[in-house]
Amino acid sequence: MFTTNPFATLAETIPMMAIQTFVIVMVGLVILGTVIDIIHKKNVKYFFNNAKKAKKSAKRELGTGERLAVIGKTIIHDIGTTAELGWGKRRIAHVLGMYGTILFWVGSAAMIFFYTDSQTPTVWPIIWHVGAIMTCLGGYWFWLFLRVDVAAEANSVFRIITADLFVLALLASATFGLIWSYLQFKEIIIWDTLFLFLFGVANIALFGGVYWSKFAHMFYKPGAAIQKNLAEADGSRDNLPPPADAPEQFGLGIKREEPKHY
């Protein structure tokens, strides 16, 4: 199973061109959803306005080399290791899910567009399966035990809001993909068709629901992190008001309460 390209086997009954077209349509839905999100929520406009304000209040001008160093450090450290979450279970779960998803998607693209027959190098099916497993481990760990509203506010794990669409659809895609691959490998024909259908529906929800989910945040957060670190480097961030999570530090006499557990 781990060394078999499930899409090559699927191509024996469904033309590979149809499978490739499905993937291209999903990419198109991501682009469309992100553009609609940008137009409606005006996140990019807000981002550029902040960048202009920061540039005007900068205490010093950064050289090209220094800017590249800050951007490189942000990508490798802050984004690549989700450093903003600190050390702990939440960060580990996030890293598992993030890199698992990257492996899952890269493996899918390689097997669908570059290795469309049974001669697929074994490394790609392994990457696809391991990525899906990592996505499930990190995603279910986060969803069941680490969500703030569950861990701190004692809400039910079954409480779902629109923003949860991304995580749930991603978990469904990885889970149904793994089950479909196993059933296909075992040649359990009726059930493998069912889970192939569920796998497809999960991907339509994932990539087609960009506007309603947090999918587009994957594109915004890296830019926001880079802007923040550049602002700290040139001193413009020093002119911002004190953070809302530290009122006592500035003598406002307001105490933050620990989350209540019931």
LOMARBA-800393 format. One record per residue: residue number from 1; z, x, y of N, C-alpha, C in turn; chain. Coordinates in steps of 0.05 Angstrom, whole numbers, always signed. Each point is the difference from the previous one (the first is absolute). Layout:
REM residues N
ATOM  nr    nc3    nc1    nc2   cac3   cac1   cac2    cc3    cc1    cc2 kette
ATOM NUM      Z      X      Y      Z      X      Y      Z      X      Y     A
...
REM end
This chain:
REM residues 262
ATOM  nr    nc3    nc1    nc2   cac3   cac1   cac2    cc3    cc1    cc2 kette
ATOM   1     +0    +16    -24     +0    -16    +24     +0    +17    +25     A
ATOM   2    +18    +20     +2     +3    +16    +24    -24    +18     +5     A
ATOM   3    -16     +5    -20    -24    +17     +3    -26    -15     -1     A
ATOM   4     +2    -27     +1    -24    -17     -1     -6    -12    +27     A
ATOM   5    -25     +2     +9     -8    -13    +25     -4    -30     -5     A
ATOM   6    +19    -17     +9     -3    -29     -5    -24    -12    +13     A
ATOM   7     -9    +11    +22    -23    -11    +14    -26     +6    -14     A
ATOM   8     -2    +23    -14    -23     +6    -16     -3    -19    -23     A
ATOM   9    +23     -7    -12     +0    -19    -22     -8    -28    +10     A
ATOM  10    +11     -7    +24     -7    -25    +12    -30     -2     +6     A
ATOM  11    -12    +22     +7    -29     +1     +7    -18     -8    -24     A
ATOM  12    +12     -1    -24    -16     -8    -23     -5    -30     +1     A
ATOM  13    +16    -15    +15     -4    -29     +2     -6     -9    +28     A
ATOM  14     +9    +15    +20     -6     -7    +28    -14    +24    +12     A
ATOM  15    -24     -4    +13    -15    +22    +11    +17    +17    +20     A
ATOM  16     -2    +27     -3    +16    +17    +18     -7     -5    +29     A
ATOM  17    -25     -8     +6     -7     -6    +27    +17    -23    +11     A
ATOM  18     +6    -20    -16    +17    -22     +8    +28     +9     +6     A
ATOM  19    +11    +19    -17    +26    +11     +4     +1    +16    +26     A
ATOM  20    -20    +16     +5     -1    +16    +24     -3    -17    +25     A
ATOM  21    -15    -22     -2     -3    -18    +22    +26    -13     +7     A
ATOM  22    +16     -7    -21    +26    -12     +5    +18    +19    +16     A
ATOM  23     +0    +25     -8    +16    +20    +15     -9     +3    +29     A
ATOM  24    -26     +1     +4    -11     +2    +27     +8    -24    +17     A
ATOM  25     -1    -24    -12     +8    -24    +14    +30     +2     +8     A
ATOM  26    +17    +10    -18    +28     +3     +6     +5    +19    +23     A
ATOM  27    -15    +22     +1     +2    +19    +22     -9    -14    +26     A
ATOM  28    -21    -16     -2     -9    -15    +24    +21    -19    +10     A
ATOM  29    +15    -13    -19    +21    -18     +8    +23    +14    +15     A
ATOM  30     +6    +25    -10    +21    +16    +14     -9     +6    +28     A
ATOM  31    -24     +8     +4    -10     +7    +27     +0    -25    +18     A
ATOM  32    -10    -22    -11     -1    -25    +15    +28     -9     +8     A
ATOM  33    +18     +0    -20    +28     -9     +6    +14    +18    +20     A
ATOM  34     -5    +26     -1    +12    +19    +18    -10     -5    +29     A
ATOM  35    -27     -4     +2    -12     -5    +26    +12    -26    +13     A
ATOM  36     +2    -21    -17    +11    -25    +10    +29     +4     +9     A
ATOM  37    +14    +15    -16    +28     +6     +6     +3    +15    +27     A
ATOM  38    -18    +19     +4     +0    +16    +25     -6    -18    +24     A
ATOM  39    -20    -18     -3     -8    -17    +22    +22    -21     +6     A
ATOM  40    +11    -11    -21    +20    -22     +5    +27    +10     +8     A
ATOM  41    +10    +21    -13    +27    +10     +6     +1    +22    +22     A
ATOM  42    -23    +11     +6     -3    +19    +22    +17    +25     -5     A
ATOM  43     +4     +8    -25    +16    +23     -6    -11    +26    +11     A
ATOM  44    -27     +3     -3    -13    +24     +9     +2     +3    +31     A
ATOM  45     -4    -23    +14     +2     +0    +29    +28     +9     +8     A
ATOM  46    +20    -11    -13    +28     +7     +5     +4    +30     -4     A
ATOM  47    -11    +10    -22     +2    +28     -8    -11    +19    +22     A
ATOM  48    -25     -7     +9    -13    +17    +21    +14     -2    +27     A
ATOM  49    +11    -24     +6    +15     -3    +25    +25    +17     +0     A
ATOM  50    +13     +1    -23    +24    +17     -3     -7    +29     +3     A
ATOM  51    -23     +8    -12     -9    +28     +1     -6     +8    +29     A
ATOM  52    -12    -18    +16     -5     +6    +28    +25     +3    +16     A
ATOM  53    +19    -18     -5    +26     +2    +14    +14    +26     -6     A
ATOM  54     -1     +7    -26    +14    +25     -9    -13    +24    +13     A
ATOM  55    -26     +0     +2    -14    +23    +12     +7     +4    +29     A
ATOM  56     +4    -23    +15     +7     +2    +28    +29    +10     +4     A
ATOM  57    +17     -5    -19    +28     +8     +3     +7    +26    -15     A
ATOM  58    -21    +13    -11     +5    +25    -15    +11    +22    +19     A
ATOM  59    +18    +15    -11    +12    +22    +16    -16    +26     -2     A
ATOM  60    -16     +2    -20    -18    +23     -3    -24     -7    -16     A
ATOM  61    -21    +15     +4    -25     -6    -14     -2    +17    -26     A
ATOM  62     -6    -13    -22     -2    +15    -25    -28    +12     -3     A
ATOM  63     +0    +25    -10    -26    +13     -6    -12    -12    -25     A
ATOM  64    -25     +6     -4    -15    -11    -24    +14     +9    -26     A
ATOM  65     +8    +25     -1    +13    +10    -25    +26    -13     -5     A
ATOM  66    +16     -5    +21    +26    -13     -3     -4    -29     -8     A
ATOM  67    -20    -14    +12     -5    -28     -8     -8     -2    -29     A
ATOM  68    -18    +18     -9     -8     +0    -28    +23     +6    -18     A
ATOM  69    +18    +18     +8    +24     +6    -16    +17    -24     -3     A
ATOM  70     +5    -15    +22    +16    -24     -1    -12    -22    -18     A
ATOM  71    -27     -3     +4    -14    -20    -16     +1     +7    -30     A
ATOM  72     -5    +26     -6     +1     +9    -28    +27     -4    -13     A
ATOM  73    +21     +7    +15    +27     -3    -10     +6    -30     -5     A
ATOM  74     -9    -17    +19     +5    -28     -3    -13    -11    -25     A
ATOM  75    -25     +8     -5    -15    -10    -23    +12    +10    -26     A
ATOM  76     +7    +25     -1    +10    +12    -25    +29     -8     -5     A
ATOM  77    +17     +1    +21    +28     -5     -4     +8    -29     +4     A
ATOM  78     -5    -10    +24     +9    -27     +6    -14    -22    -16     A
ATOM  79    -27     +2     +0    -16    -20    -14     -1     +6    -30     A
ATOM  80     -6    +25     -7     -3     +7    -28    +25     -3    -17     A
ATOM  81    +23     +3    +13    +25     -3    -16    +18    -23    +10     A
ATOM  82    -11    -17    +18    +15    -22    +11    +27     +8    +10     A
ATOM  83     +1    +22    +15    +25    +12     +9    +17    -19    +17     A
ATOM  84    -13    -20    +13    +15    -19    +17    +21    -16    -16     A
ATOM  85     -3     -2    -26    +18    -15    -17    +25    +16     -8     A
ATOM  86     +0    +26     +7    +23    +16     -8     +0     +5    -30     A
ATOM  87    +21    +14     -9     +2     +5    -29    +14    -23    -14     A
ATOM  88    -11    -10    -21    +13    -22    -14    -20    -15    -18     A
ATOM  89    +10    -22    -12    -15    -15    -19    -25    -13    +14     A
ATOM  90     +4    -10    +24    -22    -13    +14    -24    +18     +4     A
ATOM  91     +6    +25     +7    -21    +20     +4    -14     +7    -26     A
ATOM  92    +15     +3    -21    -12     +7    -26    -18    -23    -10     A
ATOM  93    +10    -25     +3    -16    -23     -8    -26     -1    +16     A
ATOM  94     +2     +5    +26    -23     -1    +18    -21    +21     -8     A
ATOM  95    +10    +25     -5    -18    +22     -7    -14     -7    -27     A
ATOM  96    +16    -10    -19    -12     -7    -26    -23    -21     +4     A
ATOM  97     +6    -21    +15    -19    -21     +5    -25    +10    +16     A
ATOM  98     +5    +17    +20    -21     +9    +17    -20    +18    -16     A
ATOM  99    +11    +21    -13    -17    +18    -14    -12    -13    -26     A
ATOM 100    +15    -18    -11    -10    -15    -23    -24    -16     +8     A
ATOM 101     +1    -14    +23    -22    -16    +10    -24    +17     +6     A
ATOM 102     +4    +24    +12    -22    +18     +6    -14     +8    -25     A
ATOM 103    +15     +8    -21    -11     +9    -25    -15    -24    -14     A
ATOM 104    +12    -23     +2    -12    -25    -12    -27     -6    +12     A
ATOM 105     -1     +1    +27    -25     -6    +14    -21    +22     -3     A
ATOM 106     +9    +25     +2    -19    +22     -4    -12     +0    -28     A
ATOM 107    +18     -4    -20    -10     -2    -27    -19    -22     -5     A
ATOM 108     +5    -23    +13    -18    -23     -2    -28     +7    +11     A
ATOM 109     +0    +12    +25    -25     +6    +13    -16    +21    -17     A
ATOM 110    +14    +20    -11    -14    +20    -15    -13    -12    -25     A
ATOM 111    +15    -17    -15    -10    -11    -25    -21    -21     +4     A
ATOM 112     +1    -14    +23    -20    -21     +5    -26    +11    +12     A
ATOM 113     +2    +20    +17    -24    +10    +14    -11    +26    -10     A
ATOM 114    +16    +16    -14    -10    +26     -8     -1     +5    -30     A
ATOM 115    +17    -14    -15     +0     +3    -29     -1    -28    -13     A
ATOM 116    -24     -9     -3     -4    -28     -9     -6     -3    -30     A
ATOM 117     +6    +21    -15     -5     -2    -29    +23    +11    -15     A
ATOM 118     -3     +1    -26    +22     +8    -18     +6    +30     +2     A
ATOM 119    -17    +15    +14     +4    +29     +3    +18     +7    +24     A
ATOM 120    +15    -19    +10    +18     +5    +22    +20    +22     -6     A
ATOM 121     +3    +20    +17    +21    +21     -5    +27    -14     -3     A
ATOM 122    +16     +9    -19    +25    -14     -6    +20     +1    +24     A
ATOM 123     -4    +18    +18    +19     +3    +23     -1    -26    +17     A
ATOM 124    -23    -13     +3     -2    -23    +17    +15    -25    -11     A
ATOM 125     -4     -7    -26    +16    -22    -11    +30     +6     +1     A
ATOM 126     +8    +25     -4    +28     +8     +1    +10     -5    +28     A
ATOM 127    -15     +9    +20     +8     -3    +28     +3    -30     +7     A
ATOM 128    -19    -16    -10     +1    -29     +5    +25    -13    -12     A
ATOM 129     +5     +6    -25    +23    -13    -14    +26    +10    +11     A
ATOM 130     +3    +27     +5    +24    +11    +11     +5    -11    +28     A
ATOM 131    -21     -3    +16     +3    -11    +26    +10    -29     +0     A
ATOM 132    -11    -15    -18     +8    -28     -3    +30     -2     -8     A
ATOM 133     +8    +17    -19    +28     +1     -9    +19     +8    +23     A
ATOM 134     -8    +21    +15    +16     +8    +23     +2    -22    +21     A
ATOM 135    -22    -14     +5     +0    -22    +19    +20    -22     -9     A
ATOM 136     +0     -6    -26    +18    -20    -11    +29     +9     +2     A
ATOM 137     +6    +25     -7    +27    +10     +1    +11     -1    +28     A
ATOM 138    -15    +11    +19     +9     +0    +28     +1    -28    +12     A
ATOM 139    -20    -16     -6     -2    -27    +12    +21    -19    -11     A
ATOM 140     +4     -1    -26    +20    -18    -11    +28     +9     +7     A
ATOM 141     +5    +26     +1    +26    +11     +8     +6     -9    +29     A
ATOM 142    -19     +3    +17     +4     -9    +28     +3    -30     +1     A
ATOM 143    -17    -15    -13     +0    -29     +3    +26    -13    -11     A
ATOM 144     +9    +10    -23    +23    -12    -13    +27     +9    +10     A
ATOM 145     +1    +25    +10    +27    +12     +5     +3    +12    +29     A
ATOM 146    -21     +7    +13     +3    +16    +24     -9    -14    +26     A
ATOM 147    -11    -24     -2     -8    -14    +25    +25     -6    +16     A
ATOM 148     -2     +3    +26    +23     -4    +18    +11    -28     -3     A
ATOM 149    -17    -20     +0    +10    -27     -1    +13     -7    -26     A
ATOM 150     -6    +16    -21    +13     -5    -26    +25    +17     -2     A
ATOM 151     -1    +26     +6    +22    +18     -3    +22     -5    +20     A
ATOM 152     -7     -6    +26    +20     -3    +21     +7    -28     +6     A
ATOM 153    -18    -19     -4     +5    -27     +8     +3    -19    -23     A
ATOM 154     -1    +11    -24     +5    -16    -24    -19    -23     -4     A
ATOM 155    -25     +3    +10    -20    -21     -5    -11     +3    -28     A
ATOM 156    -13    -21    -10    -12     +0    -26    -24    +18     -1     A
ATOM 157     -4    +13    -23    -24    +17     -3    -25    -18     -1     A
ATOM 158     +3    -26     -3    -23    -18     -2     -7    -12    +28     A
ATOM 159    +15     +8    +20     -6     -9    +27    -25    +16    +10     A
ATOM 160    -21    -15     +6    -26    +13     +7     -9    -10    +27     A
ATOM 161    -10    +19    +17    -12     -7    +26    -28    +12     +0     A
ATOM 162    -15     -7    +21    -28     +8     +1     -4    +30     -1     A
ATOM 163    +19    +14    +14     -3    +30     +1     +3    +13    -28     A
ATOM 164    +11    -15    -19     +4    +11    -27    -26     +0    -16     A
ATOM 165    -21    -12    +10    -25     -3    -14    -11    +28    -10     A
ATOM 166     +2    +20    +18    -10    +26     -7    +13    +12    -25     A
ATOM 167    +27     +1     +1    +15    +11    -23     -4    -15    -25     A
ATOM 168     +1    -27     +2     -3    -16    -25    -28     +2    -11     A
ATOM 169    -20     -1    +17    -28     +2    -10     -5    +27    -12     A
ATOM 170    +11    +21    +13     -3    +27    -11    +13     +3    -27     A
ATOM 171    +24    -11     -3    +14     +1    -26    -15    -16    -21     A
ATOM 172    -10    -23     +8    -16    -16    -19    -25    +15     -9     A
ATOM 173    -13    +13    +19    -24    +15     -7     +6    +22    -20     A
ATOM 174    +20    +16     +6     +8    +22    -19     +9    -11    -27     A
ATOM 175    +16    -21     +1    +11    -11    -25    -22    -12    -17     A
ATOM 176    -16    -18    +12    -21    -13    -16    -21    +20     -9     A
ATOM 177     -5    +21    +17    -19    +21     -8     +9    +15    -25     A
ATOM 178    +26     +7     -1    +11    +13    -23     -1    -17    -25     A
ATOM 179     +8    -25     +3     -1    -19    -23    -28     -4    -10     A
ATOM 180    -19     -4    +19    -28     -3     -7    -10    +24    -16     A
ATOM 181     +6    +24    +10     -9    +25    -13    +11     +2    -29     A
ATOM 182    +25     -7     -3    +12     +1    -27    -13    -21    -19     A
ATOM 183     -3    -24    +10    -12    -21    -17    -29     +6     -7     A
ATOM 184    -14    +11    +19    -28     +8     -4     -1    +22    -21     A
ATOM 185    +18    +20     +2     +1    +22    -19     +6    -10    -28     A
ATOM 186    +18    -20     -2     +7    -11    -26    -20    -21     -9     A
ATOM 187    -20     -6    +16    -21    -19     -6    +11    -28     -5     A
ATOM 188    +20     -8    +16    +11    -27     -1    -16    -17    +20     A
ATOM 189    -22    -10     -9    -22    -10    +17     +8    -22    +19     A
ATOM 190    +11    -22     -9     +6    -22    +18    +20     +8    +22     A
ATOM 191    +21    +13     -8    +21     +8    +19    -10    +21    +20     A
ATOM 192    -17    +18     -9     -9    +21    +18    -18    -12    +22     A
ATOM 193    -15    -22     -7    -16    -14    +20    +18    -14    +20     A
ATOM 194    +21    -12     -9    +19    -13    +18    +12    +20    +20     A
ATOM 195     +9    +23    -10    +13    +19    +18    -20    +15    +18     A
ATOM 196    -25     +2     -9    -21    +10    +17     -4    -19    +24     A
ATOM 197     +0    -26     -6     -3    -20    +21    +24     +2    +20     A
ATOM 198    +24     +2    -11    +24     +3    +17     -1    +25    +17     A
ATOM 199    -10    +22    -12     -3    +25    +13    -19     -3    +24     A
ATOM 200    -22    -14     -4    -19     -5    +21    +12    -18    +22     A
ATOM 201    +14    -21     -7    +13    -18    +20    +20    +16    +16     A
ATOM 202    +16    +17    -13    +20    +16    +14    -13    +18    +21     A
ATOM 203    -22    +12     -7    -14    +17    +19    -13    -16    +23     A
ATOM 204     -9    -23     -6    -11    -17    +22    +22     -7    +20     A
ATOM 205    +24     -7    -11    +23     -6    +17     +9    +25    +16     A
ATOM 206     -1    +23    -13     +9    +25    +13    -18     +8    +22     A
ATOM 207    -26     +1     -5    -19    +10    +19    -11    -22    +19     A
ATOM 208     +1    -25     -9     -8    -22    +17    +22    -10    +17     A
ATOM 209    +25     +7     -6    +23    -10    +16    +10    +20    +21     A
ATOM 210    -17    +19     +8     +9    +20    +19    +12    -12    +25     A
ATOM 211    -13    -20    +11     +9    -11    +26    +28    -12     -3     A
ATOM 212     +6    -12    -23    +26    -14     -3    +22    +18    -11     A
ATOM 213     -8    +24    -10    +20    +17    -13     +5    +25    +17     A
ATOM 214    +14    +19    -11     +6    +25    +14    -19    +22     -7     A
ATOM 215    -23     -7    -12    -19    +20     -8     -9    +17    +24     A
ATOM 216     -7    -13    +23    -10    +14    +23    +20    +20    +11     A
ATOM 217    +26     -4     -6    +20    +19    +10     -4    +28    -10     A
ATOM 218    -14     +3    -23     -5    +26    -11    -18    +16    +19     A
ATOM 219    -15    -14    +17    -18    +14    +19    +15     +5    +26     A
ATOM 220    +19    -18     +7    +14     +3    +26    +23    +20     -1     A
ATOM 221    +15     +0    -22    +24    +17     -1     -6    +30     +3     A
ATOM 222    -20    +11    -13     -6    +29     +5     -5     +6    +29     A
ATOM 223    -16    -17    +14     -5     +4    +28    +25     -1    +17     A
ATOM 224    +18    -20     -6    +24     -2    +14    +19    +24     -4     A
ATOM 225     +0    +10    -25    +17    +23     -6    -10    +25    +15     A
ATOM 226    -27     +4     +1    -11    +22    +14     +5     -2    +30     A
ATOM 227     -3    -24    +11     +6     -4    +29    +29     +6     +6     A
ATOM 228    +18     -9    -17    +28     +5     +5     +7    +30     +0     A
ATOM 229    -10    +15    -19     +6    +28     -1    -13    +16    +22     A
ATOM 230    -24     -9     +9    -13    +13    +23    +16     -5    +25     A
ATOM 231    +11    -24     +2    +16     -7    +24    +26    +16     +0     A
ATOM 232    +12     +5    -23    +24    +16     -1     -6    +29     +7     A
ATOM 233    -24     +9     -8     -7    +28     +5     -6     +5    +30     A
ATOM 234    -13    -19    +13     -6     +4    +29    +21    -11    +19     A
ATOM 235    +21    -11    -12    +23     -9    +17     -2    -28    +11     A
ATOM 236    -22    -14     -5     -3    -26    +11    +18    -21    -13     A
ATOM 237     +9     +6    -24    +18    -18    -14    +28     +0    +12     A
ATOM 238     +6    +22    +15    +27     +2    +12     +3    -21    +22     A
ATOM 239    -22    -11    +10     +2    -19    +22     +3    -29    -10     A
ATOM 240     +0     -3    -26     +2    -27    -11    +30     -9     +1     A
ATOM 241     +5    -26     +0    +28    -10     +0    +13     +6    -26     A
ATOM 242    +27     +0     -1    +14     +7    -25     -7    -19    -22     A
ATOM 243     +0     +9    -25     -6    -17    -23    +19    -22     -3     A
ATOM 244    -10    -23     -9    +17    -24     -2    +21     +3    -22     A
ATOM 245     -3    +18    -18    +20     +2    -22    +22    +19     +7     A
ATOM 246     +3     +9    +25    +22    +18     +7    +12     -8    +27     A
ATOM 247     +9    -25     +4    +11     -9    +25    +26    +13     +7     A
ATOM 248    +17     +5    -20    +26    +12     +6     -2    +27    +12     A
ATOM 249    -20    +15     -8     -4    +27     +9     -3     +1    +31     A
ATOM 250    -10    -22    +12     -5     +0    +28    +20    -18    +15     A
ATOM 251    +23     -5    -13    +22    -13    +14     -5    -30     +6     A
ATOM 252    -15    -14    -17     -5    -28     +5    +21    -18    -13     A
ATOM 253    +18    +13    -16    +22    -15    -11     -8    -20    -21     A
ATOM 254    -23     +4    -14     -9    -18    -20     +2    +13    -27     A
ATOM 255    +13    -13    -19     +3    +12    -26    -21    -12    -20     A
ATOM 256    -11    +17    -15    -18    -10    -22    +16     -6    -24     A
ATOM 257     -5    -23    -12    +15     -8    -24    -16     +7    -25     A
ATOM 258    +14     +8    -21    -13     +5    -26     -9    -26    -11     A
ATOM 259    -23     +0    -15     -9    -24    -13    +21    -13    -18     A
ATOM 260     +1    -26     +1    +20    -14    -17    -11     -6    -27     A
ATOM 261    +16     +4    -21     -9     -6    -27    +17    -23    -10     A
ATOM 262    -14    -20    -10    +14    -24     -9     +0     -1    -30     A
REM end
